[in-house]
Structure formats: C-alpha cells, structure tokens
Amino acid sequence: MADPIDPISEPTVLDAAWRFKWLVLFLALAVAGLGWFYAQASRDWTAEVTLAVQDPRSTNLFGDFTPETSERYVESQAAILSSRVVAKRAARLLAEQDPPIVVDPDDILENLEVRAGEAGDLITVTYTAGGPDGELVAIAVANAVAEAYREVGGATAEFAFSAALASLDESIGEVEAEIASLQARIEGLLSSDPLRQELKAQLDAAKAELAELEGPRPGTDADGVDLAAARIAELGLRIETLTEALEANPDAFELVDLQTRQGEARERLADLRTRRDQLAVDAEVAGSGVAFIDHAEIAKPSSVGLFVGLGFLLGALLGVVIAATVGQRARRFDERQEPEPILRTRFIADIPDFATERIRTLLPVLDAPHTAAAESFRFVAAAIALKQRGPGLRDTEPAFRSVAAVSAGVFEGKSVVVANTAIAAAKSGARVLVVDADFGHQELTRILLGDDTPPMGLTDVERGVIGLGDAFVQVAATESERVSLLARGLTDVDPHDFFSSPRTVEILQEAVEQFDLVLLDTPPLLRVAYSSTIVGVADRALVVIRHGSEIATAQELRHQLDLVDTPLLGYVYNAAPLRTEMALELGSLSARSGGRATPAST
C-alpha cells in the first residue's frame, strides 16, 4: 500500500527566506557593496545646459513672414544640436580653451543627449563624461555644444540675409537698367520731330509757370490775386491744348506706352529699394536663434545610491532564490511536533539542548538531576513504563521488554538518550539492561564507564568465553539501584554475521527475560546494514530525532522501519530549544527533590 502523503506543508518562499535570513542578508549586503565599488570605479558626471530657441526670421520688423509652429521648429533645432557640424565646432572651441580640452566629435555625439521640451521653446542638452576629470569635462563640453550651436545658427542667419540682399541688389540693377533703356527710347522719339520738341518745350514752360503761380505768394494784394487767377486759368487751357496737340502726333501711342512702362518700372524700383532697406535693418537686429542659454556650472555624479540599492535588491533576490532552492532540497525540523506525521508515531518527549542549561555532563539524570533535560529523560522512562503495563498495573506482566533506540545517522544523541533513560528507569525501581549493540562506536559504553578498559561482553558470551551473567557490568544509578551494561566484548567478530546468528538472538532473548526493560543502542539505521537486524530482534523501536535534522532523512528512516516491521513506541525530539514552560517547571523539581533547581554550573 502506498504511503500516505506526509502532512508537512511545502515551505513557501517567505518561509525559506526567513529560515535562511542571514544568508539572504549577507548576499544583499555583499552585492550592494559590489554596486558601491562599481559606482566608484565607473562614476560618471552629467552636466546640463538649457537653451531657449527662437526662429531668427521671427524678428523681421517689416516683412510678413509666418514662422513654423513652435514644436516643429524646436524639434528641428534639437536635430541640429545633435549634428556632426555642431559637434565638430564644439570640439574646436574646446581645443581653443586655456587649458585646452581634447574631445573627439564622435565621443561628443556618443555621450550627448538632446531633449526637446514638451511645451515651449526649451531644449535641454546633457553631456556625460567619466574619468578623473569627468566633472570638468562634462561641464566644458555641454557649454561648448551650446556655444557652437549659437555660432552655427548665427552664421546660418547671416548667410541667409546676405544672400537675400545680394538678390535684391541684382534685381534693383536690372530695374534701373530697364528704366534707362525706356528713357533712351522716349528721348529718341522726342528728338526725331522738331515741331514736337517745340510743343513739348511750350508745354513744359506752361507747367513750370503754373506751378510757380499755384505756390504761396506772400504780400500779394487783391488785384494781384485776381491777375494770378486769370493767368492760371489761361495756362490751364494752354496746357490742355498743347497736350492734345502732342497726342495727335502719329508717335503718341508708342510714347505713351513707353512712358507708362517707365512709370511702372520706377514703382518697382522704389519697392525693391524699400525692401532692401528693410532687409538690411532686419539683418542688423536678427539673432542666432538662441534667445537664452542657462550654462552648466556644476555636474552631477552618477547615483551611487542607485547602484547600491539595485545591488541590495539583486543580492536579496539572489539570496531568496538560493534559500528557496536549499530549503526545498533540505527542509529541516523546527518544531517538536513536526516529525509525528512523517514517522507516523507518537511524540514522547523533547530533550532540551544541554548547552541552553549550561550542562557539561552527558548524564544529567545523575549529575544534574534538577535540570529540564533530566526531567525530560525521566519523562521518557515513565512513558515506556506506562506503555509496558498501563497505569497502576505495576505487578502485571509487561507487554514488551526490549526497546531498540534508532536514529537515521550519527550525532543524533541516541546513545545519550539510552544511557539517561536507563538510569531514570532504574531510579524508579525497574531492573534495566542496556546493550551496546553499536559495535562501530561503542559510545554507550564510554558514556557509562568513561575511559575504563572495555569489559568482556556480548561477543565473549556468544563464543562461550564467559557466561551471560558474568558479562553484565553494573553502573550505579542510586546508592541502591544499578543499571546493567552488556558491552560489545573483546572477541573480534563480523557484526553482520554476528547479529544474524541464532545464538546471538538466543542470548539477547535470555537477557531480556532477566530484566524489566532492555534498551538496545543500535548503529545508525541508514548507515549500517546490520542495524535493521538488531531492530528486528527488539519488541519495540524508539526513534531519536535531533532538532534541525532533515525531513527527507526522517522520511527515509520511516521507509526503512517499515521494512523491519518492528512496532514503533514513539519518538524523542533531542537537542530541542529550551521551552519557557520547561524553565518554569524547574521549581516543582526543586520542591520534589528538596533542593534548589538550578542548571549545572559551568
């Protein structure tokens, strides 16, 4: 049958980030530091110039010029500012400074940014430069580009006005020549007829006299005025007569046409001269197209804070990704109840980490009996006794006698749990035997006997060197109570073959019959193959899970125990954080034992 799904929720990203918060923080600070170093090593400086542009043709005082729309003109000028012509002129201006600054036009175009304002006639020019002199170069280049644009614009406007004046001068010359030609033809017609010349002379004289009489005549009396009026009337009649006589001439029509054309030419000439005078004035008042320049005085450094902030965020993101990946691969137990759904067995007790109580002994039940750790071992012993006979049934036959302590790997604290649980059970009056079946480490023997020479033991019994009763070593639990230890023995054996031997099973069963409780300290179940054989011999299995161990390892342990098919008694959560309620309960321990409940001294 398939295993039920373990009801341990998958860790969320936030859970993983919090669990590995120091890793996330370290990576965030490390990458932020790299961002700071990068910003310092590649620091750039940016200078900004603002220009207010105006079409120079819009300053025309006399013409009817209609300028482009403001947006279109500003866009065209922004394109000119970004042109190679302006860049080359700016490079020359920089080279002429004292001290000179050498910048290639291509570099200017590469690091130059020109932005046309969304409204109005403003253009923003920014230049970015790096290196040790980046600040000064950025300011100088930005200002040089603005001045180069003004010079280019002024030269362009001056050239346009000069071309227009030259064109007008040429037109004026052509009209003047036309007028002279017409005048020559008129004079030719008049000189070819003596009578016509005489009539023309009389007509001119009459007109001159009339003009004199019509002018102001101060001091004239009434008679003089009357005489002048009569003479004016006479001259008017004479002029009319002479004009009719001239028009009656056969060449009159040609002459009138020439005179009309000459008059029209003179009007055109006057218009051209007027336009030239106006254009000359416009050329004097016309500007370069730049109404105002706000020069760059300072340059702003690239934002170090931006690089640091981005580095911190990138490092934190990297840390979260790593934390989530590691957390997914190596989830660990953080709470005492978490192994229960994985192992599918009941929680018995949590053993506090000895360091939290400053316990320096491996046998707190003997050496630090008033600590929370010692009480937890007593709780384990009591739970086993309760499962053996049930509450209040001390005289009944126990349901089981042998318990194999099991762990997935080394450093789980299994041997310490076995030793302290055995002493706690012995103190309660039970006959207890512990079997050091971990032949590879024999940690249980060292905990109980210290550095004494290992005694003869199980292997010697199996080979017939000594009897079973002679192999037991007594370890004092109290003044009257003892814990029996069955060590490995001095005879060398192959552990795999040894524990598979029927004789070994028989010896263990014989030992179980002599005690109320037999605790077997087994090798790590996932590391040593013969550990499964030992667990299979026992009536029950007690699992030891260390705080912070991997969940995947516990799942594998559960699968291996399913193969052994030994019923599980429960699990002990070892090296757990000291809970607050455990510390508060120390007072009851003191009252019960008649002493002061304090942790073991350092």
MOHU-V593237 format. One record per backbone hydrogen bond with DSSP energy under -1.0 kcal/mol. CO is the residue of the C=O (numbers start at 0). NH is the residue of the N-H. E is the energy in kcal/mol with one decimal. If there is no record, write none. Layout:
co=CO nh=NH e=E
co=CO nh=NH e=E
This chain:
co=5 nh=7 e=-1.8
co=11 nh=15 e=-2.6
co=12 nh=16 e=-2.7
co=13 nh=17 e=-2.6
co=14 nh=18 e=-2.4
co=15 nh=19 e=-2.3
co=17 nh=20 e=-1.2
co=19 nh=23 e=-2.4
co=20 nh=24 e=-2.8
co=21 nh=25 e=-2.4
co=22 nh=26 e=-2.6
co=23 nh=27 e=-2.4
co=24 nh=28 e=-2.6
co=25 nh=29 e=-2.7
co=26 nh=30 e=-2.7
co=27 nh=31 e=-2.1
co=28 nh=32 e=-2.3
co=29 nh=33 e=-2.0
co=30 nh=34 e=-2.3
co=31 nh=35 e=-2.0
co=32 nh=36 e=-2.5
co=33 nh=37 e=-2.6
co=34 nh=38 e=-2.4
co=35 nh=39 e=-2.3
co=36 nh=40 e=-2.6
co=37 nh=41 e=-2.6
co=43 nh=301 e=-2.2
co=44 nh=128 e=-2.6
co=45 nh=299 e=-3.0
co=46 nh=126 e=-2.2
co=48 nh=124 e=-3.3
co=49 nh=293 e=-3.3
co=50 nh=122 e=-2.6
co=51 nh=290 e=-2.7
co=51 nh=291 e=-1.5
co=54 nh=57 e=-2.0
co=55 nh=58 e=-1.4
co=56 nh=59 e=-1.5
co=68 nh=72 e=-2.4
co=69 nh=73 e=-2.6
co=70 nh=74 e=-2.2
co=71 nh=75 e=-2.1
co=72 nh=76 e=-2.2
co=73 nh=77 e=-2.2
co=74 nh=78 e=-1.8
co=75 nh=79 e=-1.7
co=76 nh=80 e=-2.4
co=77 nh=81 e=-1.2
co=79 nh=82 e=-1.9
co=82 nh=86 e=-1.8
co=83 nh=87 e=-3.0
co=84 nh=88 e=-2.1
co=85 nh=89 e=-2.7
co=86 nh=90 e=-2.3
co=87 nh=91 e=-1.9
co=88 nh=92 e=-2.3
co=89 nh=93 e=-2.4
co=90 nh=94 e=-2.0
co=91 nh=95 e=-1.4
co=93 nh=100 e=-2.0
co=103 nh=107 e=-2.0
co=104 nh=108 e=-2.5
co=105 nh=109 e=-2.0
co=106 nh=110 e=-2.1
co=110 nh=127 e=-1.5
co=112 nh=125 e=-2.8
co=114 nh=123 e=-2.9
co=120 nh=52 e=-2.5
co=121 nh=116 e=-2.8
co=122 nh=50 e=-3.0
co=123 nh=114 e=-2.7
co=124 nh=48 e=-3.1
co=125 nh=112 e=-2.6
co=126 nh=46 e=-2.4
co=128 nh=44 e=-3.2
co=130 nh=133 e=-1.7
co=132 nh=136 e=-2.5
co=133 nh=137 e=-2.4
co=134 nh=138 e=-1.9
co=135 nh=139 e=-2.5
co=136 nh=140 e=-2.8
co=137 nh=141 e=-2.1
co=138 nh=142 e=-2.2
co=139 nh=143 e=-2.4
co=140 nh=144 e=-2.4
co=141 nh=145 e=-1.6
co=142 nh=146 e=-2.4
co=143 nh=147 e=-2.7
co=144 nh=148 e=-2.2
co=145 nh=149 e=-2.0
co=146 nh=150 e=-2.5
co=147 nh=151 e=-2.6
co=148 nh=152 e=-2.7
co=149 nh=153 e=-2.7
co=150 nh=154 e=-2.6
co=151 nh=155 e=-2.1
co=152 nh=156 e=-2.4
co=153 nh=157 e=-2.6
co=154 nh=158 e=-2.3
co=155 nh=159 e=-2.1
co=156 nh=160 e=-2.4
co=157 nh=161 e=-2.4
co=158 nh=162 e=-2.3
co=159 nh=163 e=-2.0
co=160 nh=164 e=-2.6
co=161 nh=165 e=-2.4
co=162 nh=166 e=-2.0
co=163 nh=167 e=-2.1
co=164 nh=168 e=-2.8
co=165 nh=169 e=-2.0
co=166 nh=170 e=-2.0
co=167 nh=171 e=-2.8
co=168 nh=172 e=-2.2
co=169 nh=173 e=-1.9
co=170 nh=174 e=-2.2
co=171 nh=175 e=-2.7
co=172 nh=176 e=-2.1
co=173 nh=177 e=-1.9
co=174 nh=178 e=-2.6
co=175 nh=179 e=-2.2
co=176 nh=180 e=-2.2
co=177 nh=181 e=-2.2
co=178 nh=182 e=-2.4
co=179 nh=183 e=-2.1
co=180 nh=184 e=-1.8
co=181 nh=185 e=-2.4
co=182 nh=186 e=-2.6
co=183 nh=187 e=-1.9
co=184 nh=188 e=-2.1
co=185 nh=189 e=-2.2
co=186 nh=190 e=-2.2
co=189 nh=192 e=-1.0
co=192 nh=196 e=-1.8
co=193 nh=197 e=-2.5
co=194 nh=198 e=-2.7
co=195 nh=199 e=-2.4
co=196 nh=200 e=-2.4
co=197 nh=201 e=-2.6
co=198 nh=202 e=-2.6
co=199 nh=203 e=-2.3
co=200 nh=204 e=-2.4
co=201 nh=205 e=-2.5
co=202 nh=206 e=-2.3
co=203 nh=207 e=-2.2
co=204 nh=208 e=-2.5
co=205 nh=209 e=-2.5
co=206 nh=210 e=-2.2
co=207 nh=211 e=-1.8
co=208 nh=212 e=-2.5
co=209 nh=213 e=-2.2
co=216 nh=219 e=-1.1
co=220 nh=224 e=-1.8
co=221 nh=225 e=-2.0
co=222 nh=226 e=-2.5
co=223 nh=227 e=-2.3
co=224 nh=228 e=-2.2
co=225 nh=229 e=-2.3
co=226 nh=230 e=-2.2
co=227 nh=231 e=-2.4
co=228 nh=232 e=-2.1
co=229 nh=233 e=-2.0
co=230 nh=234 e=-2.6
co=231 nh=235 e=-2.4
co=232 nh=236 e=-2.0
co=233 nh=237 e=-2.1
co=234 nh=238 e=-2.9
co=235 nh=239 e=-2.0
co=236 nh=240 e=-2.0
co=237 nh=241 e=-2.9
co=238 nh=242 e=-2.4
co=239 nh=243 e=-2.1
co=240 nh=244 e=-2.1
co=241 nh=245 e=-2.4
co=242 nh=246 e=-2.3
co=243 nh=247 e=-1.3
co=245 nh=248 e=-1.5
co=248 nh=251 e=-1.8
co=250 nh=254 e=-2.1
co=251 nh=255 e=-2.8
co=252 nh=256 e=-2.2
co=253 nh=257 e=-2.4
co=254 nh=258 e=-2.7
co=255 nh=259 e=-2.5
co=256 nh=260 e=-2.6
co=257 nh=261 e=-2.4
co=258 nh=262 e=-2.1
co=259 nh=263 e=-2.3
co=260 nh=264 e=-2.3
co=261 nh=265 e=-2.4
co=262 nh=266 e=-1.9
co=263 nh=267 e=-2.3
co=264 nh=268 e=-2.6
co=265 nh=269 e=-2.2
co=266 nh=270 e=-2.3
co=267 nh=271 e=-2.7
co=268 nh=272 e=-2.5
co=269 nh=273 e=-2.1
co=270 nh=274 e=-2.7
co=271 nh=275 e=-2.4
co=272 nh=276 e=-2.2
co=273 nh=277 e=-2.3
co=274 nh=278 e=-2.7
co=275 nh=279 e=-2.3
co=276 nh=280 e=-1.8
co=277 nh=281 e=-2.6
co=278 nh=282 e=-2.5
co=279 nh=283 e=-1.3
co=280 nh=284 e=-1.8
co=281 nh=285 e=-1.9
co=288 nh=53 e=-2.8
co=291 nh=51 e=-2.9
co=293 nh=49 e=-1.5
co=299 nh=45 e=-2.7
co=302 nh=306 e=-1.4
co=303 nh=307 e=-2.7
co=304 nh=308 e=-3.1
co=305 nh=309 e=-2.9
co=306 nh=310 e=-2.5
co=307 nh=311 e=-2.7
co=308 nh=312 e=-2.6
co=309 nh=313 e=-2.8
co=310 nh=314 e=-3.0
co=311 nh=315 e=-2.8
co=312 nh=316 e=-2.7
co=313 nh=317 e=-2.7
co=314 nh=318 e=-2.8
co=315 nh=319 e=-2.6
co=316 nh=320 e=-2.4
co=317 nh=321 e=-2.6
co=318 nh=322 e=-3.0
co=319 nh=323 e=-2.9
co=320 nh=324 e=-2.4
co=321 nh=325 e=-3.3
co=322 nh=326 e=-3.1
co=323 nh=327 e=-1.9
co=324 nh=328 e=-1.9
co=325 nh=329 e=-3.2
co=330 nh=550 e=-3.2
co=332 nh=547 e=-1.2
co=334 nh=337 e=-1.1
co=338 nh=342 e=-3.1
co=339 nh=343 e=-1.8
co=345 nh=570 e=-1.9
co=348 nh=572 e=-2.6
co=350 nh=575 e=-2.8
co=352 nh=355 e=-1.2
co=353 nh=356 e=-1.2
co=353 nh=358 e=-2.6
co=354 nh=357 e=-1.1
co=362 nh=365 e=-1.1
co=362 nh=366 e=-3.0
co=363 nh=367 e=-1.7
co=367 nh=370 e=-1.5
co=370 nh=374 e=-1.8
co=371 nh=375 e=-2.1
co=372 nh=376 e=-1.9
co=373 nh=377 e=-2.0
co=374 nh=378 e=-1.9
co=375 nh=379 e=-1.9
co=376 nh=380 e=-2.4
co=377 nh=381 e=-2.4
co=378 nh=382 e=-2.4
co=379 nh=383 e=-2.1
co=380 nh=384 e=-2.2
co=381 nh=385 e=-2.4
co=382 nh=386 e=-1.9
co=383 nh=387 e=-1.7
co=384 nh=388 e=-1.9
co=385 nh=389 e=-2.0
co=387 nh=398 e=-3.5
co=389 nh=392 e=-1.3
co=400 nh=517 e=-2.8
co=401 nh=539 e=-1.5
co=402 nh=519 e=-2.7
co=403 nh=541 e=-2.8
co=404 nh=521 e=-1.3
co=405 nh=543 e=-3.0
co=406 nh=524 e=-2.8
co=407 nh=525 e=-1.2
co=412 nh=416 e=-2.0
co=413 nh=417 e=-2.4
co=414 nh=418 e=-2.5
co=415 nh=419 e=-2.4
co=416 nh=420 e=-2.4
co=417 nh=421 e=-2.3
co=418 nh=422 e=-2.0
co=419 nh=423 e=-2.4
co=420 nh=424 e=-2.5
co=421 nh=425 e=-2.4
co=422 nh=426 e=-2.4
co=423 nh=427 e=-1.0
co=424 nh=429 e=-1.9
co=425 nh=428 e=-1.9
co=430 nh=515 e=-1.3
co=430 nh=516 e=-2.1
co=431 nh=483 e=-2.5
co=432 nh=518 e=-2.9
co=433 nh=485 e=-2.8
co=434 nh=436 e=-1.6
co=434 nh=520 e=-2.9
co=436 nh=438 e=-1.6
co=437 nh=441 e=-2.3
co=441 nh=445 e=-1.6
co=442 nh=446 e=-2.2
co=443 nh=447 e=-2.0
co=444 nh=448 e=-2.7
co=445 nh=449 e=-1.7
co=448 nh=451 e=-1.1
co=456 nh=460 e=-1.8
co=457 nh=461 e=-2.3
co=458 nh=462 e=-1.6
co=459 nh=464 e=-2.5
co=460 nh=463 e=-1.3
co=467 nh=470 e=-1.2
co=472 nh=484 e=-2.8
co=474 nh=482 e=-3.3
co=480 nh=476 e=-2.7
co=480 nh=477 e=-1.9
co=482 nh=474 e=-2.7
co=483 nh=433 e=-2.9
co=484 nh=472 e=-2.4
co=485 nh=435 e=-2.2
co=486 nh=457 e=-2.9
co=487 nh=458 e=-3.2
co=493 nh=497 e=-3.0
co=494 nh=498 e=-2.4
co=497 nh=500 e=-1.1
co=500 nh=504 e=-1.8
co=501 nh=505 e=-2.5
co=502 nh=506 e=-2.3
co=503 nh=507 e=-2.4
co=504 nh=508 e=-2.4
co=505 nh=509 e=-2.3
co=506 nh=510 e=-2.4
co=507 nh=511 e=-2.3
co=508 nh=512 e=-1.5
co=510 nh=513 e=-1.2
co=511 nh=514 e=-1.3
co=516 nh=432 e=-2.4
co=517 nh=402 e=-3.1
co=518 nh=434 e=-2.7
co=519 nh=404 e=-2.9
co=520 nh=436 e=-1.2
co=523 nh=526 e=-1.2
co=523 nh=527 e=-2.4
co=528 nh=531 e=-1.3
co=529 nh=533 e=-1.7
co=530 nh=534 e=-2.3
co=531 nh=535 e=-2.1
co=533 nh=537 e=-1.1
co=539 nh=403 e=-2.7
co=540 nh=568 e=-3.1
co=541 nh=405 e=-3.2
co=542 nh=571 e=-2.8
co=544 nh=573 e=-2.8
co=545 nh=548 e=-1.9
co=548 nh=332 e=-2.4
co=549 nh=553 e=-1.5
co=550 nh=554 e=-2.3
co=551 nh=555 e=-2.1
co=552 nh=556 e=-2.3
co=553 nh=557 e=-2.3
co=554 nh=558 e=-1.9
co=555 nh=559 e=-2.0
co=556 nh=560 e=-2.3
co=557 nh=561 e=-1.8
co=558 nh=562 e=-1.2
co=559 nh=563 e=-1.4
co=560 nh=564 e=-2.3
co=566 nh=540 e=-1.8
co=569 nh=542 e=-2.3
co=570 nh=347 e=-2.5
co=571 nh=544 e=-2.7
co=572 nh=350 e=-2.7
co=573 nh=546 e=-2.7
co=575 nh=352 e=-2.8
co=578 nh=582 e=-1.5
co=579 nh=583 e=-2.0
co=580 nh=584 e=-1.4
co=582 nh=585 e=-1.1
co=584 nh=588 e=-1.2
co=585 nh=589 e=-1.9
co=586 nh=590 e=-2.1
co=587 nh=591 e=-2.1
co=588 nh=592 e=-2.2
co=589 nh=593 e=-1.7
co=595 nh=597 e=-1.3
